[in-house]
Amino acid sequence: MLSTKITFDLSDWIREWRKQRYKNPSIDECVKFVEWKLKGYKLSDSDKRIIESILLYESE
């Protein structure tokens, strides 16, 4: 289960990515970011859906 802190960190990271690269990160890049933050935690399908939802919400 993703914590509130991780979801906020992901949102911030996506916004920074967009500022620097003028495009959205891929879902795979977002998953890698979360796995890096969680240091080896195996993401469930539910976690990946949450990550995808955050990406869609932060995208233009």
C-alpha positions as CSV (number, residue, x, y, z in Angstrom):
1,M,0.0,0.0,0.0
2,L,1.3,3.4,-1.0
3,S,1.6,5.9,1.8
4,T,0.4,9.5,1.6
5,K,4.0,10.7,1.7
6,I,4.9,8.6,-1.3
7,T,1.9,9.7,-3.3
8,F,2.8,13.4,-2.6
9,D,6.4,12.8,-3.5
10,L,5.3,11.2,-6.8
11,S,3.1,14.1,-7.6
12,D,5.9,16.6,-6.9
13,W,8.3,14.5,-9.0
14,I,5.9,14.4,-11.9
15,R,5.4,18.2,-11.8
16,E,9.2,18.8,-11.7
17,W,9.7,16.3,-14.6
18,R,7.1,18.3,-16.6
19,K,8.8,21.6,-15.9
20,Q,12.2,20.3,-16.9
21,R,11.3,18.2,-19.9
22,Y,8.0,19.8,-21.1
23,K,6.4,16.3,-21.4
24,N,4.9,13.7,-19.0
25,P,6.9,10.9,-17.7
26,S,5.9,7.4,-18.7
27,I,4.1,5.1,-16.3
28,D,7.2,2.9,-16.2
29,E,9.3,5.9,-15.1
30,C,6.8,6.7,-12.4
31,V,6.8,3.0,-11.2
32,K,10.6,3.1,-11.1
33,F,10.5,6.3,-9.1
34,V,8.2,4.8,-6.5
35,E,10.2,1.5,-6.3
36,W,13.3,3.6,-5.7
37,K,11.6,5.6,-3.0
38,L,10.3,2.4,-1.3
39,K,13.7,0.6,-1.7
40,G,12.7,-2.7,-3.1
41,Y,9.1,-2.9,-2.1
42,K,7.2,-5.1,-4.6
43,L,4.3,-3.0,-6.0
44,S,0.9,-4.6,-6.3
45,D,-1.5,-4.1,-9.2
46,S,-3.5,-1.8,-7.0
47,D,-0.4,0.3,-6.3
48,K,0.3,0.6,-10.0
49,R,-3.3,1.7,-10.7
50,I,-2.8,4.4,-8.0
51,I,0.4,5.5,-9.7
52,E,-1.3,5.7,-13.1
53,S,-4.1,7.7,-11.5
54,I,-1.7,10.2,-10.1
55,L,0.1,10.5,-13.4
56,L,-3.2,11.1,-15.2
57,Y,-4.2,13.7,-12.6
58,E,-0.9,15.6,-12.9
59,S,-0.9,15.5,-16.7
60,E,-2.2,18.2,-18.9
